[in-house]
Every structure is written in structure tokens, then in C-alpha cells.
Amino acid sequence: MKKTLVALMVLNACAVSTAFAAGDAGTWYSGAKFGWSHYADVHGNNGFNANQAAADDFNVDHDNVGGGVFGGYQINDWLAIEGGYDYLGNMQYNGNNGVPDTKMKSQGLQISAKTSYGLTSDWDLYSRLGVMGYRAEADTAGHNKFETGIRPLVAVGSEYAFTKNWAGRLEYQWVSNVGNSNQIGVSSDIHSVTAGVVYRFGQHDDAPVVAPVEAAPVAETKTFNLKSDVMFGYDSATLTDEGKAAITQLYNSPDMQAAKDHSTTVIGYSDRTGKAEYNQQLSARRAQAVADQLVALGMPAANIQTEGRGASDSVTGSTCDNQTGNALISCLAPDRRVVVQISGQ
């Protein structure tokens, strides 16, 4: 079990930011789960060990139902903080030959860090590492006792986004050594496998609704280039204060004021480093962030379209081919941009 815990901790620490199925950064989510609970490695204060007990002395019922509710905050694409309440079910062993019966019920509040790894745009794997503050109650021969404590918690699972707001998850969870056999007479590790549903609050649409526009001759198209490194933090689609100021300045310009009645296209680009699928997603989300800010300032949403083009249409071409590391990132800065095109009639 210690080797398993170490392996899960490494998985938790090494999850990288390729998760697309997770909710939008800076949003909250909540959910509920229900499934199977299993008490394992059961010990008692009289030396009882369910794994070693003779069948004619004990009849141990390890399995029960469990479930809970949870909520979390999505910090970025791959990291969230999650907490909740878990009902861990009941366990009992019936003693023979004078051995007293014992029942144990446990529940707790937990908090953990959740890291995700995206397999597709709708499906990811995740792990959670944290602690649980538990309450365990034991009833032995009619004597009821309870005990509280804090224990480590590890979970791994998979989450699938059915829509932007709704997702389902399947999860395995392990809590170590719940209960203190010296205080309530019994302790146990608790394993659970649950299915759950998640609702995500405040998710953004992938693209604004654009009303059909009849074809019309275009007299002129004006293009404005916004430097991504100024607009956003590295590997982020959240606008900086400088970025919001630059968009406000663009919106107040005569060209943009005249474009309120015409078509405006916001196009996001990335540099060539990283995976193509991730770059495509990041460029699209950055374009959407700029469009959302223009709409917030007063631009009609029906007149704005967004596109994410990833590393296509490179500005630097082959000029950075001999660069590596930070020098390469700096050299490729012109490729990381958001372009606003205003079409006039």
C-alpha cells in the first residue's frame, strides 16, 4: 500500500497542463457521488485481525454502500482544489464462540488537490491527494464509542464532459487507518469506488452566436495586431490589466466605433512549441477572451467571430530555427498574437 501511495503521489505531482475536459479556469463546480465502500485491513484492540481471523470465530461483512457531495474551484486548466463530505458506510463482524459482535460506521470531511491530464477535448484522467477529517463510531456488545481524527486520502479517476456545464466521473478512493482501535476498539482502511455527476458554474461558450449575414462587397479590411505576451500571462488565456487597457483603447478608436455595424473577426495564434492540439485550444481561448472583452465594452456579439489557428501563419518563419530554451521562446514572441480584423462595407 505504501508503494501504491508513492506512485499516486508521483502521478499527482507530474500531471501536466494538457487537460481540456476540465472546467474553465477561475470557475466553481459541485457534484454528488454514490457507490461501493469496502473496509479492509480491519484490526481490533484485542488483537483481532480480519485478514488472519479463523472462519469459525468471525464472520466479517466488509462491504457496504457509500457516497457524498463535493465542490471545487478550477484554478487553471489542470489544477483544482476540491472538498466535500463522504459517507464511508458500515462494517460489522459477527463473533462466534464468545467473541462479541462489532459494528463500525464512519464519515468525514475532506480537502484535496486535483490534477488532470487531458486525453481528448472531452475526457481526462485525474488524481486527488489530500486529507480527511473523519468521525468513526463503533458499537461493541451494546457499548457505543466514537473517535475523530485526520488521515491521508488518495483518489484516481476519469471525468467526461457531456456538455460545457455537465460532466460525469468514475473514481477510486483510499483513506488510511480510519478509527483508533485503542479508543473505539476497531480501525480499518476504507476503499471506495463511486460514480458521480458534476455541474460547472460560469462556463464560457466556445464561440459567440453569429447571426447569418448576407454576402456583401467589402471595400476595406483593417487589421490590428495585439501582442499575446502583453495581453496574457505565459500559457494563460486570462487577460492581464494591460491587455484589458489595450482592448479598451482599440474599442474607443474611430475604426472600431465604425465597425459596430460591420463584421469583426478575432483570430488567435500561438508559437510552434508544445503540442499542436494544445496550441489550437489555447489560441482559440485567447481569441474568445478578447472577443468577450469587446462585447463587455459594447460591441454587438452578433458582429464578432473568433478563430483559433494555433501555430499556423508564422511571422518568424525559419529565423528562430537555431534557438533553444528561453532564447527560442523570446524569438518566437511575434508568433504569439491576437489579430483583430475589421471589415467595412
Summary of the structure (lengths in Angstrom):
residues: 345
radius of gyration: 27.6
end to end distance: 69.3
largest distance: 96.7
contacts: 1105
relative contact order: 0.14
helix: 22%
strand: 47%
